[in-house]
Amino acid sequence: MPDSDTPIGATARTRPRIDTSKPHSARFWNYFVGGKDHYEVDRRIGDEIKEIFPGLVDVAVTSRLFLGRAVRHLAGEAGIRQFLDIGTGLPTADNTHEVAQRVAPDARIVYVDNDPIVLAHASALLTSTPEGMTTYLDADLYDPEAVLEAAAGTLDLSRPVALMILNTLGHVADHDQARDLVRRLLAGLPSGSHLVISDSTATSEGMIAASEAYNASGAVPYHVRSIGEIAAFFDGLDLVDPGIVQVPEWRPDAHGPTDPATAAVDAYCGVGRKP
C-alpha cells in the first residue's frame, strides 16, 4: 500500500493544504513503520486495518528493509552513484540517501514527491555527505519528462541512475497508465540504469479486505495489483537475481536489519537493469 496521498496529478496551485480530517497514506504508512508523523485519524484507520489484516504491518516493515538492501546492492556491487526516488513518503530511519551515502559517500540522490505533508518534512531529507548531494523536488509523477528535466539539475542523466518507485504506483488506478509512466521515466535514463519497485499485492483475501477498508476511509485510493502486473513494470529490463519475489526474499543478508519472521507477505518487488 501507499507512501504518499495527495492525488499525484495535483499541481502546486491546486494542491490542497494538509488535511488532518481524513487518513493520509504517508502518515498511515509512517504509523505502520514506527514513525512519529501521524494523527489520530491515521492511527484509527491503521488500528482498524490491523484488526482486519495484521499482516499489513509486516508488509510495511519488510518493504522498508527491502529498500535498504536494494540501495546497498546498487551503491555497492552495481556501482550506481545516482538515485531518483519517486514517491518519497515521510522520512524515517535509513532513507535512500542515508543508505546510499553510507556505501558511497559521493552518491547523489533526488527525492520526488508532490505531497504537502512530505514537502513540510523535506528539510529532514536534505542532508548529505560533503562529497555527495541530496535534493528534493516538488514534482509530479504524471509528468515524467518534467521530473527528468528537473532532476537533471542534480543528476547527470548521461550516466546510470537508480529509479526507485516504492509503494507509490498503486495511486495510479489504471495499470496501463502506470506502466506508461514507468516506461517514460526509463526512456530518459541511459543503459546501465536500474528500476526498483516494490508494492502491495492482491495475493490474499486479507490484503484485499485491508485495501477496501483503506479506500473506504476517505483517503485517496490505493490499488493493489497482481504479481503479474508488478512483473510487467520490468518488461524489457534484465532482472537482477532473484527476480520478482516477495520482499523478504530479495537478497536477504547479514548486513542490515533482519526481516520479521513471516512465512509470506502480500508485497512483491524487483530490481531490473536497463540494457
Helices and strands as residue ranges (DSSP letters): H 25-32, H 40-52, H 55-75, E 82-86, H 96-103, E 108-113, H 116-120, H 122-125, E 133-138, H 144-151, E 162-166, G 169-171, H 175-187, E 194-200, H 205-215, H 227-232, E 238-239, E 245-246, G 247-249, E 267-273
